[in-house]
Amino acid sequence: MRDPNGVRPLVIGQLDRGGYVLASESCGLDIIGATYLRDVQPGEIVRIDAEGLHSKIWQEAKPKLCVFEMIYFARPDSRNDEESLYSYRIRIGQILAQESPADVDLIVGVPDSGIPAAIGFARTSGIPYAEGLIKNRYVGRTFIQPTQSMREAGIRMKLNPLKDVLDGKRVLIVDDSIVRGTTSRKLVKAIRDAGATEVHMRVSSPPVTHPCFYGIDTDTQDQLIAATKSVQEIGEQIGVDSLAYLSWKGMLDATNRNPDHFCSACFTGDYPIEVPEMLKRSKLMLEQTAKSQ
């Protein structure tokens, strides 16, 4: 069963021996050798029994797929609308290079989700792409760790710069997002310590200014750095020579689909599904403070 807004993806596959399988992403089908059939549509119920697969629409579809699935959450080898998300992430990197060029020696992607956008940026800019950061595959996503000390320890274990690649170079880092700024600040310092003469950053999504209420455990609004600081202030805090984000329009244009079919509430605060007032109060700290004043 998929909600009528289709906020999260859900796909149907078929095994060689005839059975069906469902997964949140198509890459889950590839791993077990299943063939992708189609997405479960927003507002659809799928029932599987001995006679096969049955479908019923239980509520009218009002598609609002989370656009952050496209940018970050889903794996790049998963498919959306008949193409891999890797291809989408290449395109947003290309648009980012057009919107916010930089005079640097190397383009470096932050593993793993920043790499396709960095490759796209390099292709459009003509600046060489280099693997300047090595990721420890045994460390999870740091932005969802519950405490600041755990996040910072995770960052130290997660990414290690290659000094012989970065030393003496003007480096442009491409990352998928800046949430609290913790990862970015530590990363910039590590790259400078590795010998980079300049460190610039480009982000392949707009500034994250609002928390998610639709299944992703983001922090309260007052903990989101872009909710309280300008782009220039964020750049100063994380220690880069320049900082720029992908535009909201560029992000949606790159989907090659109807922009109204996506939820981008974490960038705009425009929540497409009503959020209970008590839940809003628990996370929209800045807006609640402004209203009380």
C-alpha positions as CSV (number, residue, x, y, z in Angstrom):
1,M,0.0,0.0,0.0
2,R,1.4,3.4,-0.9
3,D,0.1,6.7,0.4
4,P,-1.7,8.9,-2.1
5,N,1.1,11.4,-2.2
6,G,3.8,8.8,-2.8
7,V,6.2,10.6,-0.6
8,R,8.5,7.5,-0.4
9,P,9.2,5.1,-3.3
10,L,7.9,1.6,-3.6
11,V,8.6,-0.9,-6.5
12,I,7.4,-4.3,-7.7
13,G,9.7,-6.9,-9.1
14,Q,9.4,-10.5,-10.3
15,L,11.7,-13.4,-9.7
16,D,12.7,-15.8,-12.5
17,R,10.7,-18.6,-10.8
18,G,7.6,-16.5,-10.9
19,G,7.3,-15.0,-7.4
20,Y,6.8,-11.3,-6.8
21,V,8.9,-9.1,-4.5
22,L,8.4,-5.5,-3.3
23,A,11.2,-3.1,-2.2
24,S,11.6,0.5,-1.3
25,E,14.1,0.9,-4.2
26,S,14.8,-0.9,-7.4
27,C,18.4,-1.6,-6.4
28,G,17.0,-4.1,-3.8
29,L,15.5,-6.1,-6.8
30,D,18.9,-6.2,-8.6
31,I,20.6,-7.7,-5.6
32,I,18.4,-10.8,-5.6
33,G,18.1,-11.1,-9.4
34,A,14.5,-9.9,-9.7
35,T,13.2,-8.0,-12.7
36,Y,11.8,-4.6,-12.1
37,L,8.2,-4.4,-13.2
38,R,6.9,-1.0,-12.1
39,D,6.4,1.3,-9.2
40,V,3.5,0.9,-6.9
41,Q,1.5,4.1,-7.7
42,P,0.5,6.7,-5.2
43,G,-2.8,5.7,-3.7
44,E,-2.5,2.1,-4.9
45,I,-3.0,-1.2,-3.0
46,V,-1.2,-4.2,-4.4
47,R,-2.2,-7.7,-3.2
48,I,-0.3,-10.8,-4.1
49,D,-1.7,-14.3,-3.7
50,A,-1.5,-17.8,-5.4
51,E,-3.3,-16.4,-8.4
52,G,-0.8,-13.5,-9.0
53,L,-0.7,-9.8,-8.5
54,H,-3.9,-7.7,-8.0
55,S,-4.2,-3.9,-7.9
56,K,-6.7,-1.5,-6.6
57,I,-6.7,2.3,-6.3
58,W,-7.9,3.2,-2.8
59,Q,-7.4,7.0,-3.0
60,E,-6.9,9.6,-5.7
61,A,-3.2,10.2,-6.4
62,K,-1.6,13.6,-5.6
63,P,2.1,12.8,-6.2
64,K,4.6,14.4,-3.9
65,L,7.7,12.3,-4.1
66,C,10.4,13.5,-1.7
67,V,12.9,15.3,-3.9
68,F,15.7,14.5,-1.3
69,E,15.2,10.8,-2.3
70,M,16.5,11.9,-5.7
71,I,19.4,14.0,-4.3
72,Y,20.6,11.9,-1.4
73,F,18.5,9.2,0.3
74,A,18.0,6.7,-2.5
75,R,21.0,4.8,-3.8
76,P,22.4,6.1,-7.2
77,D,21.8,2.7,-8.8
78,S,18.0,2.8,-8.1
79,R,15.7,3.9,-10.9
80,N,13.1,6.6,-11.0
81,D,11.0,7.3,-14.0
82,E,13.0,4.8,-16.1
83,E,16.5,6.2,-15.4
84,S,19.0,5.8,-12.6
85,L,19.3,8.4,-9.9
86,Y,23.0,8.6,-10.8
87,S,21.9,10.3,-14.1
88,Y,19.8,12.8,-12.2
89,R,22.7,13.6,-9.9
90,I,25.0,14.1,-12.8
91,R,22.5,16.6,-14.2
92,I,22.2,18.6,-11.0
93,G,26.0,18.8,-10.9
94,Q,26.0,20.2,-14.5
95,I,23.4,22.8,-13.6
96,L,25.3,23.7,-10.5
97,A,28.4,24.4,-12.6
98,Q,26.4,26.6,-14.9
99,E,24.9,28.5,-12.0
100,S,27.9,28.8,-9.7
101,P,31.3,28.3,-11.5
102,A,34.6,28.4,-9.7
103,D,38.2,29.1,-10.6
104,V,39.9,26.0,-9.1
105,D,42.4,23.2,-10.0
106,L,40.4,20.1,-8.9
107,I,36.8,19.0,-8.3
108,V,36.3,16.6,-5.4
109,G,33.1,14.9,-4.6
110,V,32.2,14.0,-1.0
111,P,31.6,10.2,-0.9
112,D,29.3,8.8,-1.8
113,S,26.3,10.9,-2.6
114,G,28.3,14.0,-3.7
115,I,30.3,12.1,-6.3
116,P,27.9,12.0,-9.2
117,A,27.1,15.8,-8.9
118,A,30.9,16.4,-8.7
119,I,31.4,14.5,-11.9
120,G,28.7,16.5,-13.6
121,F,30.2,19.7,-12.4
122,A,33.6,18.6,-13.7
123,R,32.2,17.7,-17.1
124,T,30.5,21.0,-17.6
125,S,33.3,23.2,-16.2
126,G,36.2,21.3,-17.9
127,I,38.0,21.2,-14.5
128,P,39.5,17.8,-13.7
129,Y,37.7,15.5,-11.2
130,A,39.9,13.8,-8.6
131,E,39.2,11.4,-5.8
132,G,40.5,13.4,-2.9
133,L,38.6,11.8,0.0
134,I,38.5,8.1,0.9
135,K,35.4,6.9,2.8
136,N,35.4,4.3,5.5
137,R,32.5,2.0,4.4
138,Y,31.8,0.9,8.0
139,V,30.5,4.2,9.3
140,G,26.8,5.2,8.9
141,R,25.3,8.5,8.0
142,T,26.6,11.1,10.4
143,F,23.8,13.7,10.1
144,I,21.3,11.4,11.8
145,Q,23.5,10.5,14.8
146,P,21.7,11.6,18.0
147,T,24.4,13.8,19.6
148,Q,27.0,16.3,18.4
149,S,29.9,14.4,19.9
150,M,28.8,11.2,18.1
151,R,28.5,13.1,14.8
152,E,31.9,14.6,15.1
153,A,33.5,11.2,16.0
154,G,31.7,9.7,13.0
155,I,33.1,12.3,10.7
156,R,36.7,11.7,11.8
157,M,36.3,8.0,11.1
158,K,34.3,8.4,7.9
159,L,36.4,10.5,5.6
160,N,40.2,10.7,5.1
161,P,41.8,13.1,2.7
162,L,44.5,12.1,0.2
163,K,47.3,14.6,0.8
164,D,49.3,13.9,-2.4
165,V,46.1,14.7,-4.4
166,L,45.2,17.9,-2.5
167,D,48.5,19.4,-1.6
168,G,49.1,22.8,-3.2
169,K,45.8,22.7,-5.1
170,R,42.8,25.0,-5.2
171,V,40.0,22.5,-4.4
172,L,36.3,22.6,-5.0
173,I,34.3,20.2,-2.8
174,V,30.8,19.2,-4.1
175,D,28.4,17.8,-1.5
176,D,24.7,16.9,-1.6
177,S,23.6,19.1,1.3
178,I,24.6,21.0,4.4
179,V,22.3,20.2,7.3
180,R,24.0,21.4,10.6
181,G,27.3,22.4,9.1
182,T,29.2,19.9,11.4
183,T,30.4,17.6,8.6
184,S,31.3,20.5,6.3
185,R,33.3,22.4,8.9
186,K,35.4,19.3,9.8
187,L,35.8,18.3,6.2
188,V,37.1,21.8,5.1
189,K,39.6,21.8,7.9
190,A,40.9,18.3,7.0
191,I,41.3,19.4,3.4
192,R,43.2,22.5,4.4
193,D,45.4,20.4,6.7
194,A,46.1,18.2,3.7
195,G,47.7,21.2,2.0
196,A,45.0,22.7,-0.2
197,T,45.7,26.4,-0.8
198,E,42.0,27.2,-1.3
199,V,38.8,25.3,-0.4
200,H,35.5,26.2,-2.1
201,M,32.2,24.3,-1.8
202,R,29.2,23.8,-4.0
203,V,26.1,22.1,-2.8
204,S,23.9,20.1,-5.1
205,S,20.7,21.1,-3.3
206,P,19.2,24.3,-2.0
207,P,19.7,25.3,1.7
208,V,17.8,23.0,4.1
209,T,15.7,25.4,6.2
210,H,12.9,23.2,7.5
211,P,12.6,19.8,9.2
212,C,11.0,16.8,7.6
213,F,7.7,15.4,9.0
214,Y,7.4,12.6,6.5
215,G,9.7,9.8,7.7
216,I,13.2,11.3,7.9
217,D,14.4,12.1,11.4
218,T,15.9,15.5,10.8
219,D,16.6,17.8,13.8
220,T,14.5,20.8,15.0
221,Q,14.5,23.9,12.8
222,D,16.8,25.8,15.1
223,Q,19.5,23.2,14.5
224,L,19.5,23.6,10.8
225,I,22.3,26.0,9.9
226,A,20.5,27.5,6.8
227,A,17.4,28.4,8.9
228,T,19.4,30.9,11.0
229,K,22.3,32.0,8.7
230,S,22.8,33.4,5.2
231,V,24.9,31.6,2.6
232,Q,27.8,34.0,3.3
233,E,27.5,33.4,7.1
234,I,27.5,29.6,6.5
235,G,30.5,29.9,4.3
236,E,32.4,31.8,7.1
237,Q,31.3,29.3,9.7
238,I,32.5,26.2,7.8
239,G,35.7,28.0,6.7
240,V,35.5,28.0,2.9
241,D,36.7,30.5,0.4
242,S,33.4,30.5,-1.4
243,L,30.1,28.7,-1.0
244,A,27.1,28.3,-3.4
245,Y,24.0,26.2,-3.5
246,L,22.0,24.7,-6.3
247,S,18.8,26.8,-7.0
248,W,15.4,25.4,-6.1
249,K,14.4,25.8,-9.8
250,G,17.6,24.0,-11.0
251,M,16.9,21.1,-8.7
252,L,13.4,20.6,-10.0
253,D,14.2,21.3,-13.6
254,A,16.8,18.5,-13.6
255,T,14.1,15.9,-12.7
256,N,12.6,16.4,-16.3
257,R,9.2,15.9,-14.7
258,N,6.3,18.0,-13.5
259,P,7.8,20.0,-10.6
260,D,4.5,19.9,-8.8
261,H,4.9,16.1,-8.3
262,F,7.7,16.6,-5.7
263,C,7.8,17.5,-2.1
264,S,10.5,20.1,-1.4
265,A,9.3,21.2,2.0
266,C,12.7,20.9,3.7
267,F,13.8,23.7,1.3
268,T,10.7,25.9,1.3
269,G,8.6,25.1,4.4
270,D,5.6,24.4,2.1
271,Y,4.3,21.1,3.6
272,P,2.0,19.3,1.1
273,I,0.5,17.0,3.7
274,E,-1.1,18.6,6.8
275,V,1.1,18.2,9.9
276,P,-0.6,18.0,13.3
277,E,-0.1,21.3,15.3
278,M,1.6,19.6,18.3
279,L,4.1,17.9,16.0
280,K,4.8,21.2,14.2
281,R,5.5,22.9,17.6
282,S,8.0,20.2,18.5
283,K,10.2,20.9,15.4
284,L,9.4,24.3,13.9
285,M,11.2,26.1,16.8
286,L,12.0,29.3,15.0
287,E,8.6,29.8,13.5
288,Q,6.9,29.1,16.8
289,T,9.2,31.7,18.5
290,A,8.4,34.3,15.9
291,K,4.7,33.7,16.3
292,S,4.9,34.0,20.1
293,Q,6.6,37.4,19.7
